[in-house]
């Protein structure tokens, strides 16, 4: 016959194993670890797709300059291109100011 201490430890071990494979989601519904991992995988896939579109058929949107972007990467590249144009315009203005000061 198994003594009570060993039996309690076996029950605790079984409860730990069971709870590792049976969880409760944010809505209070019981779910399995496999379902939880699938949900995590789907969420990470959504984040990855938003950052870099590795699937065809992305809808995307038009940016302020008329370009079409489908991801965060493309929109950051568009912002970078706009900042380069601003820097070039500032440089042109600085050259014009320097020229006007030399001609005085």
N, C-alpha and C positions, 0 to 999 in steps of 0.2 A: 504494500500500500504506500502511496506517495504522501509524504508529510505535508502539512498545511503550508509551510514556508515555501517549499519547492513548488507546490501547486499554485500559490499566489504569484510566484515569480514567472511560472509558465503562462499564467493568465495575463500578467503584465506584458510579457514578451509578445504574446499573440495579439493583444490590444495594440501594441506599438506597431507591429507588422500590418495589422488591419488598417490602422489609421494612416499609415504611409501610403496605402493604395486606395483609400476611400476618404475623400475630403469634402468640404462644404464650400460652395462658391459664394460670391458676394451677395447673391440673392437668397442664401440660406438653403439652396438645393444641394443634395448630395451628388457628388461627381467622382469619377475615378481619376487617378493620376494621369492616365492616358488622355482623357478628355481635357484635363487641365493643361497638359503639355501641348496638345493640339491647339488649345486656345492661345497659349503663349506663342506658339509657332505662327499662328495666323496673325497675331498682333505684331510680332516682329517683322513678318512679311509685309504688312501694311506700312510700317515705318520705313523699311528698306525701299519699298516701291516709291514712297513719297520723296525720299532722298535721291534715289537714282532709279529711273525707270528701266528695268531690265526685261520688261514684257512689251510686246507690240500692242498696238491699238490703244495707247494712252490718249485720253481726251485732251488734257492740258488746258491752257488758256493763253490769250494774247496779252503781251506785256505793254507797257506804256509807249514803247517805240515801234509797236506793230509786229514784233517778233512773237513766235509761238513757243511757249515753254511747257514742259510736261513734268518737271521735277524741281526739287529744291536746288539741285546742282546747277541746272540750267538757269534758274532765276538768279542765283548768286553770280554766275558768270555774266549775266546781263547787267547786274548792278555794277560789277567790276568794269565792264566795258563803258558804262555811263560815267563812272568815276574817272576813267582814263580820259574821256572827252572833256570832263570838267577841268582836269589838271592841264590838259593841252590848251584850253581856253584861257585859264589863268596865266599860263606861260606866255601866250600871245599878248595878253593885256600887259604883263610885266615888261615884255620887250617893247611894246608901244610906249609905255611910260618912260622906260629908259631912253628910248630914241628921242622922245620929246624933251627930256631933260638935257640931252646932249646938244640939241639944236637951239637951245636958249642962249 
